[in-house]
Amino acid sequence: MKNVILGLSLLTLMGCKRSWSAEPSLLVKADQLKSLDLSDGAWQRVSSDIAQFDQLKKLNLAENELEDLPDDITKLQALKKLDLSNNQFEELPPSIFQLKNLKELDLRHNRLDKIPKEIAQLKKLQNLYLGGNAISAAERQELRGYLPKTQVVGGEE
C-alpha cells in the first residue's frame, strides 16, 4: 500500500506551500483524521478530495488565499470547528450552511460585508468570529436575531 497513512488523527501542514493536488493520494486512507491544519499555505483553492476526511472535527484553512470552497465540503458532517480567517472571501460559500454540527466558525479578516440569513441553518453554532470585515452594526444586530444562541464577535471594523 503506497502512500497510506492509517490511524492518523491530527495532521498539520501549516505553512506548506505545495499544491494540494500535487500528492492527493498521500492522505487517501487517513480515515481517522480528526484535525487538519492547512493554514498559512498561500492556497487559492481546496480540492474536493477534502470530502474523504468525513471524520474531521476541526479544519483550519486560515491564512491562505481562498475565495471559495468546494461543494463537497458538505460531506464533512462531523466538523465542529472551521477556521477560514485571513482569506479572500467576499461572500460565504452556501455549502457552509450544510455543516449542521458546526459549533465555531472563524471568518475574521476576509472581505465580507454581509452574512446571509441562511447562516441560521447552523443551529449548533456557538461562536461566530467576524472581526476585520466590513460588517455593519445593523448587520451584526440582524445576525444576532438569526442566531440567538450564538456569540457573534467582531465585525465592526
Contact map, one row per residue, 1 for C-alpha under 8 A:
1111000000000000000000000000000000000000000000000000000000000000000000000000000000000000000000000000000000000000000000000000000000000000000000000000000000000
1111000000000000000000000000000000000000000000000000000000000000000000000000000000000000000000000000000000000000000000000000000000000000000000000000000000000
1111100000000000000000001110000000000000000000000000000000000000000000000000000000000000000000000000000000000000000000000000000000000000000000000000000000000
1111110000000000000000001111110000000000000000000000000000000000000000000000000000000000000000000000000000000000000000000000000000000000000000000000000000000
0011111100000000000000000111110000000000000000000000000000000000000000000000000000000000000000000000000000000000000000000000000000000000000000000000000000000
0001111100000000000000000000111100000000000000000000000000000000000000000000000000000000000000000000000000000000000000000000000000000000000000000000000000000
0000111110000000000000000000011110000000000000000000000000000000000000000000000000000000000000000000000000000000000000000000000000000000000000000000000000000
0000111111100000000000000000011110000000000000000000000000000000000000000000000000000000000000000000000000000000000000000000000000000000000000000000000000000
0000001111100000000000000000010111100000000000000000000000000000000000000000000000000000000000000000000000000000000000000000000000000000000000000000000000000
0000000111110000000000000000000011110000000000000000000000000000000000000000000000000000000000000000000000000000000000000000000000000000000000000000000000000
0000000111111000000000000000000010111000000000000000000000000000000000000000000000000000000000000000000000000000000000000000000000000000000000000000000000000
0000000001111100000000000000000000011100000000000000000000000000000000000000000000000000000000000000000000000000000000000000000000000000000000000000000000000
0000000000111111000000000000000000011110000000000000000000000000000000000000000000000000000000000000000000000000000000000000000000000000000000000000000000000
0000000000011111000000000000000000001111100000000000000000000000000000000000000000000000000000000000000000000000000000000000000000000000000000000000000000000
0000000000001111100000000000000000000111100000000000000000000000000000000000000000000000000000000000000000000000000000000000000000000000000000000000000000000
0000000000001111110000000000000000000101100000000000000000000000000000000000000000000000000000000000000000000000000000000000000000000000000000000000000000000
0000000000000011111000000000000000000000111000000000000000000000000000000000000000000000000000000000000000000000000000000000000000000000000000000000000000000
0000000000000001111101000000000000000000100000000000000000000000000000000000000000000000000000000000000000000000000000000000000000000000000000000000000000000
0000000000000000111111100000000000000000001000000000000000000000000000000000000000000000000000000000000000000000000000000000000000000000000000000000000000000
0000000000000000011111110000000000000000000001100000000000000000000000000000000000000000000000000000000000000000000000000000000000000000000000000000000000000
0000000000000000001111110000000000000000000000100000000000000000000000000000000000000000000000000000000000000000000000000000000000000000000000000000000000000
0000000000000000011111110000000000000000000000000000000000000000000000000000000000000000000000000000000000000000000000000000000000000000000000000000000000000
0000000000000000001111111100000000000000000000000000000000000000000000000000000000000000000000000000000000000000000000000000000000000000000000000000000000000
0000000000000000000111111111000000000000000000001000000000000000000000000000000000000000000000000000000000000000000000000000000000000000000000000000000000000
0011000000000000000000111111000000000000000000000000000000000000000000000000000000000000000000000000000000000000000000000000000000000000000000000000000000000
0011100000000000000000111111100000000000000000000000000000000000000000000000000000000000000000000000000000000000000000000000000000000000000000000000000000000
0011100000000000000000011111110000000000000000000000000000000000000000000000000000000000000000000000000000000000000000000000000000000000000000000000000000000
0001100000000000000000011111111000000000000000000001000000000000000000000000000000000000000000000000000000000000000000000000000000000000000000000000000000000
0001110000000000000000000111111000000000000000000000000000000000000000000000000000000000000000000000000000000000000000000000000000000000000000000000000000000
0001111110000000000000000011111110000000000000000000100000000000000000000000000000000000000000000000000000000000000000000000000000000000000000000000000000000
0000011100000000000000000001111110000000000000000001111000000000000000000000000000000000000000000000000000000000000000000000000000000000000000000000000000000
0000011110000000000000000000011111000000000000000000101100000000000000000000000000000000000000000000000000000000000000000000000000000000000000000000000000000
0000001111100000000000000000011111110000000000000000101100000000000000000000000000000000000000000000000000000000000000000000000000000000000000000000000000000
0000000011000000000000000000000111110000000000000000001111000000000000000000000000000000000000000000000000000000000000000000000000000000000000000000000000000
0000000011100000000000000000000011111000000000000000000111100000000000000000000000000000000000000000000000000000000000000000000000000000000000000000000000000
0000000001111000000000000000000011111100000000000000000101110000000000000000000000000000000000000000000000000000000000000000000000000000000000000000000000000
0000000000111100000000000000000000111110000000000000000000111000000000000000000000000000000000000000000000000000000000000000000000000000000000000000000000000
0000000000011111000000000000000000011111100000000000000000111100000000000000000000000000000000000000000000000000000000000000000000000000000000000000000000000
0000000000001110000000000000000000001111100000000000000000011111000000000000000000000000000000000000000000000000000000000000000000000000000000000000000000000
0000000000000111000000000000000000000111110000000000000000001111000000000000000000000000000000000000000000000000000000000000000000000000000000000000000000000
0000000000000111110000000000000000000111111000000000000000000011000000000000000000000000000000000000000000000000000000000000000000000000000000000000000000000
0000000000000000100000000000000000000001111100000000000000000011100000000000000000000000000000000000000000000000000000000000000000000000000000000000000000000
0000000000000000101000000000000000000000111111000000000000000001110000000000000000000000000000000000000000000000000000000000000000000000000000000000000000000
0000000000000000000000000000000000000000011111000000000000000001111000000000000000000000000000000000000000000000000000000000000000000000000000000000000000000
0000000000000000000000000000000000000000001111100000000000000000111110000000000000000000000000000000000000000000000000000000000000000000000000000000000000000
0000000000000000000100000000000000000000001111110100000000000000010011000000000000000000000000000000000000000000000000000000000000000000000000000000000000000
0000000000000000000110000000000000000000000011111100000000000000000001000000000000000000000000000000000000000000000000000000000000000000000000000000000000000
0000000000000000000000000000000000000000000001111110000000000000000001111000000000000000000000000000000000000000000000000000000000000000000000000000000000000
0000000000000000000000010000000000000000000000111111000000000000000000010000000000000000000000000000000000000000000000000000000000000000000000000000000000000
0000000000000000000000000000000000000000000001111111100000000000000000011000000000000000000000000000000000000000000000000000000000000000000000000000000000000
0000000000000000000000000000000000000000000000011111110000000000000000011111000000000000000000000000000000000000000000000000000000000000000000000000000000000
0000000000000000000000000001001000000000000000001111110000000000000000000000000000000000000000000000000000000000000000000000000000000000000000000000000000000
0000000000000000000000000000011110000000000000000111111100000000000000000001000000000000000000000000000000000000000000000000000000000000000000000000000000000
0000000000000000000000000000001000000000000000000011111100000000000000000011110000000000000000000000000000000000000000000000000000000000000000000000000000000
0000000000000000000000000000001111000000000000000000111110000000000000000001111000000000000000000000000000000000000000000000000000000000000000000000000000000
0000000000000000000000000000000111110000000000000000111111100000000000000001011000000000000000000000000000000000000000000000000000000000000000000000000000000
0000000000000000000000000000000001100000000000000000001111100000000000000000011110000000000000000000000000000000000000000000000000000000000000000000000000000
0000000000000000000000000000000001110000000000000000000111110000000000000000001111000000000000000000000000000000000000000000000000000000000000000000000000000
0000000000000000000000000000000000111100000000000000000111111000000000000000001011100000000000000000000000000000000000000000000000000000000000000000000000000
0000000000000000000000000000000000011110000000000000000001111100000000000000000001110000000000000000000000000000000000000000000000000000000000000000000000000
0000000000000000000000000000000000001111000000000000000000111111000000000000000001111000000000000000000000000000000000000000000000000000000000000000000000000
0000000000000000000000000000000000000111000000000000000000011111000000000000000000111110000000000000000000000000000000000000000000000000000000000000000000000
0000000000000000000000000000000000000011110000000000000000001111100000000000000000011110000000000000000000000000000000000000000000000000000000000000000000000
0000000000000000000000000000000000000011111100000000000000001111110000000000000000000110000000000000000000000000000000000000000000000000000000000000000000000
0000000000000000000000000000000000000000011110000000000000000011111000000000000000000111000000000000000000000000000000000000000000000000000000000000000000000
0000000000000000000000000000000000000000001111000000000000000001111110000000000000000011100000000000000000000000000000000000000000000000000000000000000000000
0000000000000000000000000000000000000000000110000000000000000000111110000000000000000011110000000000000000000000000000000000000000000000000000000000000000000
0000000000000000000000000000000000000000000010000000000000000000011111000000000000000000100110000000000000000000000000000000000000000000000000000000000000000
0000000000000000000000000000000000000000000011000000000000000000011111101000000000000000000010100000000000000000000000000000000000000000000000000000000000000
0000000000000000000000000000000000000000000001110000000000000000000111111000000000000000000000100000000000000000000000000000000000000000000000000000000000000
0000000000000000000000000000000000000000000000010000000000000000000011111100000000000000000000100000000000000000000000000000000000000000000000000000000000000
0000000000000000000000000000000000000000000000011110000000000000000001111111000000000000000000100000000000000000000000000000000000000000000000000000000000000
0000000000000000000000000000000000000000000000010110000000000000000011111111000000000000000000110000000000000000000000000000000000000000000000000000000000000
0000000000000000000000000000000000000000000000000010000000000000000000111111100000000000000000110110000000000000000000000000000000000000000000000000000000000
0000000000000000000000000000000000000000000000000010010000000000000000011111100000000000000000000000000000000000000000000000000000000000000000000000000000000
0000000000000000000000000000000000000000000000000010111100000000000000011111111000000000000000000010000000000000000000000000000000000000000000000000000000000
0000000000000000000000000000000000000000000000000000011000000000000000000111111000000000000000000011100000000000000000000000000000000000000000000000000000000
0000000000000000000000000000000000000000000000000000011110000000000000000001111100000000000000000000110000000000000000000000000000000000000000000000000000000
0000000000000000000000000000000000000000000000000000001111100000000000000001111111000000000000000010110000000000000000000000000000000000000000000000000000000
0000000000000000000000000000000000000000000000000000000011000000000000000000011111000000000000000000111100000000000000000000000000000000000000000000000000000
0000000000000000000000000000000000000000000000000000000011100000000000000000001111100000000000000000011110000000000000000000000000000000000000000000000000000
0000000000000000000000000000000000000000000000000000000001111000000000000000001111110000000000000000010111000000000000000000000000000000000000000000000000000
0000000000000000000000000000000000000000000000000000000000111100000000000000000011111000000000000000000011100000000000000000000000000000000000000000000000000
0000000000000000000000000000000000000000000000000000000000011110000000000000000001111110000000000000000011110000000000000000000000000000000000000000000000000
0000000000000000000000000000000000000000000000000000000000001110000000000000000000111110000000000000000001111100000000000000000000000000000000000000000000000
0000000000000000000000000000000000000000000000000000000000000111100000000000000000011111000000000000000000111100000000000000000000000000000000000000000000000
0000000000000000000000000000000000000000000000000000000000000111111000000000000000011111100000000000000000001100000000000000000000000000000000000000000000000
0000000000000000000000000000000000000000000000000000000000000000111000000000000000000111110000000000000000000110000000000000000000000000000000000000000000000
0000000000000000000000000000000000000000000000000000000000000000011100000000000000000011111100000000000000000111000000000000000000000000000000000000000000000
0000000000000000000000000000000000000000000000000000000000000000001000000000000000000001111100000000000000000111100000000000000000000000000000000000000000000
0000000000000000000000000000000000000000000000000000000000000000000000000000000000000000111110000000000000000011111000000000000000000000000000000000000000000
0000000000000000000000000000000000000000000000000000000000000000000100000000000000000000111111010000000000000001001100000000000000000000000000000000000000000
0000000000000000000000000000000000000000000000000000000000000000000110000000000000000000001111110000000000000000000000000000000000000000000000000000000000000
0000000000000000000000000000000000000000000000000000000000000000000000000000000000000000000111111100000000000000000000000000000000000000000000000000000000000
0000000000000000000000000000000000000000000000000000000000000000000011111100000000000000000011111110000000000000000000000000000000000000000000000000000000000
0000000000000000000000000000000000000000000000000000000000000000000000001100000000000000000111111110000000000000000000000000000000000000000000000000000000000
0000000000000000000000000000000000000000000000000000000000000000000000000000000000000000000001111111000000000000000001101100000000000000000000000000000000000
0000000000000000000000000000000000000000000000000000000000000000000000000100000000000000000001111111000000000000000000001100000000000000000000000000000000000
0000000000000000000000000000000000000000000000000000000000000000000000000101101000000000000000111111110000000000000000000100000000000000000000000000000000000
0000000000000000000000000000000000000000000000000000000000000000000000000000100000000000000000001111110000000000000000001111000000000000000000000000000000000
0000000000000000000000000000000000000000000000000000000000000000000000000000111100000000000000000011111000000000000000000111100000000000000000000000000000000
0000000000000000000000000000000000000000000000000000000000000000000000000000011111000000000000000011111110000000000000000101100000000000000000000000000000000
0000000000000000000000000000000000000000000000000000000000000000000000000000000110000000000000000000111110000000000000000001111000000000000000000000000000000
0000000000000000000000000000000000000000000000000000000000000000000000000000000111000000000000000000011111000000000000000000111100000000000000000000000000000
0000000000000000000000000000000000000000000000000000000000000000000000000000000011110000000000000000011111100000000000000000101110000000000000000000000000000
0000000000000000000000000000000000000000000000000000000000000000000000000000000001111000000000000000000111110000000000000000001111000000000000000000000000000
0000000000000000000000000000000000000000000000000000000000000000000000000000000000111100000000000000000011111100000000000000000111100000000000000000000000000
0000000000000000000000000000000000000000000000000000000000000000000000000000000000011100000000000000000001111100000000000000000011111000000000000000000000100
0000000000000000000000000000000000000000000000000000000000000000000000000000000000001110000000000000000000111110000000000000000001111000000000000000000000000
0000000000000000000000000000000000000000000000000000000000000000000000000000000000001111110000000000000000111111000000000000000000011000000000000000000000000
0000000000000000000000000000000000000000000000000000000000000000000000000000000000000001111000000000000000001111100000000000000000001100000000000000000000000
0000000000000000000000000000000000000000000000000000000000000000000000000000000000000000111100000000000000000111111000000000000000001110000000000000000000000
0000000000000000000000000000000000000000000000000000000000000000000000000000000000000000011000000000000000000011111000000000000000001111000000000000000000000
0000000000000000000000000000000000000000000000000000000000000000000000000000000000000000001000000000000000000001111100000000000000000111001000000000000000000
0000000000000000000000000000000000000000000000000000000000000000000000000000000000000000001100000000000000000001111110100000000000000000001000100000000000000
0000000000000000000000000000000000000000000000000000000000000000000000000000000000000000000100000000000000000000011111100000000000000000000000000000000000000
0000000000000000000000000000000000000000000000000000000000000000000000000000000000000000000000000000000000000000001111110000000000000000000000100100000000000
0000000000000000000000000000000000000000000000000000000000000000000000000000000000000000000000001000000000000000000111111000000000000000000000000000000000000
0000000000000000000000000000000000000000000000000000000000000000000000000000000000000000000000001000000000000000001111111100000000000000000000000110000000000
0000000000000000000000000000000000000000000000000000000000000000000000000000000000000000000000000000000000000000000011111110000000000000000000000110000000000
0000000000000000000000000000000000000000000000000000000000000000000000000000000000000000000000001101000000000000000001111110000000000000000000000000000000000
0000000000000000000000000000000000000000000000000000000000000000000000000000000000000000000000001111110000000000000000111111100000000000000000000000000000000
0000000000000000000000000000000000000000000000000000000000000000000000000000000000000000000000000001100000000000000000011111100000000000000000000010000000000
0000000000000000000000000000000000000000000000000000000000000000000000000000000000000000000000000001111000000000000000000111110000000000000000000000000000000
0000000000000000000000000000000000000000000000000000000000000000000000000000000000000000000000000000111110000000000000000111111100000000000000000010110000000
0000000000000000000000000000000000000000000000000000000000000000000000000000000000000000000000000000001100000000000000000001111100000000000000000000111000000
0000000000000000000000000000000000000000000000000000000000000000000000000000000000000000000000000000001111000000000000000000111110000000000000000000011110000
0000000000000000000000000000000000000000000000000000000000000000000000000000000000000000000000000000000111100000000000000000111111000000000000000000011110000
0000000000000000000000000000000000000000000000000000000000000000000000000000000000000000000000000000000011110000000000000000001111100000000000000000000111100
0000000000000000000000000000000000000000000000000000000000000000000000000000000000000000000000000000000001111000000000000000000111111010000000000000000111100
0000000000000000000000000000000000000000000000000000000000000000000000000000000000000000000000000000000000111000000000000000000011111000000000000000000011111
0000000000000000000000000000000000000000000000000000000000000000000000000000000000000000000000000000000000011100000000000000000001111100000000000000000001111
0000000000000000000000000000000000000000000000000000000000000000000000000000000000000000000000000000000000011111100000000000000001111110000000000000000000111
0000000000000000000000000000000000000000000000000000000000000000000000000000000000000000000000000000000000000011110000000000000000011111000000000000000000111
0000000000000000000000000000000000000000000000000000000000000000000000000000000000000000000000000000000000000001110000000000000001001111101100000000000000111
0000000000000000000000000000000000000000000000000000000000000000000000000000000000000000000000000000000000000000110000000000000000000111111100000000000000110
0000000000000000000000000000000000000000000000000000000000000000000000000000000000000000000000000000000000000000000000000000000000000011111110000000000000110
0000000000000000000000000000000000000000000000000000000000000000000000000000000000000000000000000000000000000000000000000000000000000001111111000000000000000
0000000000000000000000000000000000000000000000000000000000000000000000000000000000000000000000000000000000000000011000000000000000000011111111100000000000000
0000000000000000000000000000000000000000000000000000000000000000000000000000000000000000000000000000000000000000000000000000000000000011111111110000000100100
0000000000000000000000000000000000000000000000000000000000000000000000000000000000000000000000000000000000000000000000000000000000000000111111111000000000000
0000000000000000000000000000000000000000000000000000000000000000000000000000000000000000000000000000000000000000000000000000000000000000011111111100000000000
0000000000000000000000000000000000000000000000000000000000000000000000000000000000000000000000000000000000000000001010000000000000000000001111111110000100000
0000000000000000000000000000000000000000000000000000000000000000000000000000000000000000000000000000000000000000000000000000000000000000000111111111011100000
0000000000000000000000000000000000000000000000000000000000000000000000000000000000000000000000000000000000000000000000000000000000000000000011111111000000000
0000000000000000000000000000000000000000000000000000000000000000000000000000000000000000000000000000000000000000000010110000000000000000000001111111000000000
0000000000000000000000000000000000000000000000000000000000000000000000000000000000000000000000000000000000000000000000110010100000000000000000111111110000000
0000000000000000000000000000000000000000000000000000000000000000000000000000000000000000000000000000000000000000000000000000000000000000000000011111110000000
0000000000000000000000000000000000000000000000000000000000000000000000000000000000000000000000000000000000000000000000000000110000000000000000000011111000000
0000000000000000000000000000000000000000000000000000000000000000000000000000000000000000000000000000000000000000000000000000111100000000000000010011111100000
0000000000000000000000000000000000000000000000000000000000000000000000000000000000000000000000000000000000000000000000000000011100000000000000010000111110000
0000000000000000000000000000000000000000000000000000000000000000000000000000000000000000000000000000000000000000000000000000001111000000000100110000011111000
0000000000000000000000000000000000000000000000000000000000000000000000000000000000000000000000000000000000000000000000000000001111100000000000000000001111100
0000000000000000000000000000000000000000000000000000000000000000000000000000000000000000000000000000000000000000000000000000000011110000000000000000000111111
0000000000000000000000000000000000000000000000000000000000000000000000000000000000000000000000000000000000010000000000000000000011111111100100000000000011111
0000000000000000000000000000000000000000000000000000000000000000000000000000000000000000000000000000000000000000000000000000000000111111100000000000000001111
0000000000000000000000000000000000000000000000000000000000000000000000000000000000000000000000000000000000000000000000000000000000111110000000000000000001111
